């Protein structure tokens, strides 16, 4: 169903807020992450930096309930429409990871900060 | 501003309909593609299969006018809010490349077909 060969066993995965349409984040999935996402209806990604499955929300509690799953024309990207528990997808505490906008004057933070990562991750 | 090192000189680029919020496609950008996108306000990607810049719409005329540019927390992904000329982003003639939905019964085509690729690309 998906072509995992084009990017070394991975496909791109976009999470979009099912209610508002806001694009929340982009990450990667291997076959195991995709299968678990489909089966459990919770978003599971593959962390390239940690080289293992990343069950979104396993630390913060901010899991993503998967409402719909779409696959693109090339079968190398997945779009998840999700309900983001806790209201923030970004580990920096913003609703969306795309919280910075590039304008003529440069980058500015336009996203809404929902939580303080120092409190949530207790690191 | 962007980290092109994490994926061999490339970052992910998502195009989203600026008016409706529909996710249209995902592709790649190298530094040159990103710079030209910012400068011209038209989406320019990097085609891995053709190993060159891909000025979206150069064949079909369906260019993407860039309304807003966002950068993610890791600085390895770009989100473009665009106006898609011709109404279809997908080379298969659909509004969005994510025109197939995975349900319990399998994949089904749910996207709207805007043009016939055999006519537009004349191949």
Interface residues (C-beta under 8 A of the other chain):
Chain A: X1 X12 X14 X16 X20 X21 X22 X23 X25 X26 X38 X68 X69 X70 X71 X72 X73 X74 X77 X79 X90 X91 X92 X94 X97 X98 X99 X100 X101 X102 X107 X110
Chain B: X1 X12 X14 X16 X20 X21 X22 X23 X25 X26 X38 X68 X69 X70 X71 X72 X73 X74 X77 X79 X90 X91 X92 X94 X97 X98 X99 X100 X101 X102 X107 X110
